[in-house]
Amino acid sequence: GFHARFELKAMSMFFEDDDRRFTASTGGDFTPVQTVEVPTAVGSVQSVIIDGEAGTQYVFPGGFDLASFSFGVPQVTVSGLGTEAMVRWLGFSTGTDEVGDVSLIGFGIRHGISRYIPSLGFDVSAAFYHNAFDVDSDLVGVKTYSFGLQASKAFPVLSPYGGIAYETVEMTSEYTANTGAEEETVTIELETEK
């Protein structure tokens, strides 16, 4: 049969103390080169200023002082003919120039494979999911992809299930750093696979 449902999915990220700082080194022509502990984007709002030769200074910017980041995302799921498709979306303005607009859009599809192999004895489905999260377009962008298989077996009292997935996360961040007499655009790109 055909089914449709509307849900509100809660998403949260909680940051540990280790997420709030990292070890960085001064760069460029700044001398002497120094290594110090500085705040991450979720760390302290206090900048770290390093004194160099001839009265020069190197500034590591402060973060946003976040202990967590949580929000709810509306999601519509439609299913029928052994297939389930979902779409989720969220967009809002933070009202600040520093952060700007926040948006999340995601979609996914899961299809039952075991319907083509009735003698299998348990249910198997294949799935693909994608989410894109952006803060002010260039400030922070995160894209996730997931490909996987899920299996379950129904018994009279319980239905154990499990799955295996290949996932990737791509994150980019771009901001302008004021290094004194000039501004410098800093771009960070990270990618993980599991």
N, C-alpha and C positions, 0 to 999 in steps of 0.2 A: 504494500500500500504506500500511499503518499503521505508524508508527515512534514510539518513545518513548526519550528519553535523559535521564540525570541528569548534570549538570555542576557544577563549582565555578568560578564566574566571579570573577576577581581584579579589585578596583577600588582605585585609588590616586589620591590628590591630593598633589602636591608644591608646597610654598609657596616662592616666591622672596622675596628680601629686601624687594622692593616690596610684597609681600602682607602683611608683618608690621607695617607702620606706615602711618599716614595723617595728614593735617593736619586738626586740629579747632579749633573756637573755643569759648570759654567761653560759657555761655548763662544764661538767667534774669536775675536781678537782680544777678549778680556783676559787680563793677567793679574795675578797668577791664577791658573786654573784651580778651582776649588770644587769639592764634592760636599753637598749638604742635604739634609732631609727637608723636603718641601711639601706643601699641600697638593693633593690631587684635586680634580674638579669637584669632588664631594667633600673635600677637607675644609680646613679653617679658612675664614675669609681674610686672614692676615697674610699679606705678602711677605716674602723672605728677601731681604736686601743684603747683598754681599758687597763689601768694600774691596776695591782693587787698588792698583797702582795709580798714582797721580790723581787721586781723588775720584776715580771712576767708581761706578756702582753697577751691579748686575741685579736685576729684579726678577724674582720668580713670583708670578701672580698668585693671589689667593683663590680659594675655591668658593663653593656656594654653601658650605656648612650644612650638609644634608645627612641625617641619620638614616632616612629611608625615603623611598619614592613610591607612592601608591596611586592607583587610579582604577576606575571601572570602565570596561569597554563593552558597548552593546554588540551582540552577535546574533545573526540569523542563521539557522541551520535548516536545510531542506533535505529530505531523504526519500528515496523510492527506487525500485528496481535494483536493489542491492548496492546503491550508491548514496553517499552522504556528502553534501557540499556545504561549506560554511563561509560566511563573510563577516568580518568584524571591522569596525571603524570608530575613530575618535578624532576630534579636532577641537582645539580651543586656544584662545590667546591668554598668555600669562599676565598681560597688561604691563609688562616691563620691557624696556629696550634691551636689557642684558640677556634675557632668555627668549623673548618673542613668542612665536606661535609653536604649538606642539601638535603633532599629528601621528596617528597610528592607523595603518590599514593592513588587513591580513585576509588571507583566504586559504582554504584547504579543501581537499577532496579525498574521500576514502571509499574504496570499492571492495566488496566481498568476492574473494577469489574462490573460496570453497564451494560456492554455488555451482561452479563448473566441474567440480570433482566431488560428487556426493559420497563416494566411498571413503573419503578422507577421515571421517569420524570426528572432526573438530572444525571450528570456524577459523578461517584465515582471511585477513584483509590487507590490502596494500594502501598506503597513504602518502600524500604529499601536502606539506604546509609551508606557507611563506608569510612573514610579517615584516613590515617596514615601519620603523619608528624614526621620526625626525623632530629635531628641536631647531626652530628658526632656520630651516633648510640646510645651512652649512655648519651651524654650531656643533651639532651632534647628529649623526645619522647611523642607525643600526638596522641591518638587514639579516634576517634569519631564514634558513631553509632546512627542511627536515623531510627525509625520505625514509619510509619504514614499513615493516610488516608487524601485524598484531595477530595474536592467536588466542582463542578461548575454547573452553569445553564446559558445557552445561551439565550439571548433575542436579539431582532433586533438591539438595540443600544449598549448594554454593556453585559458583561459576568462576574457577580460577582463570586468569588471563595474564598475558605477558606480551612483550614486544621487543623489537630490535630496530634501531634507527641510526641513520647517518645524518649528522647535523653540522651545519656551518653557521658561523656568526661573523659578519663583516661590520666593522665599525670605523667610521671616519669622523674626524673632528677638525674644524678649522676656526682659528681665532686670530685676532690681531694683537700683537704684543707691542707695547710702547717701550722701546729700549733706550729711551733718552731722547736723542736728537731726531730719531727716525722711528717709523713703525715697521714692524716685520710681521708678515702673515705666516702663521705656524700651522702646518697640516700634519695630522697624526692618522695613520691607517693601521688597523689591527685586524687580524683574521685568525679564527680558530676553527678546528674541525674535530668532531668526536664521533 
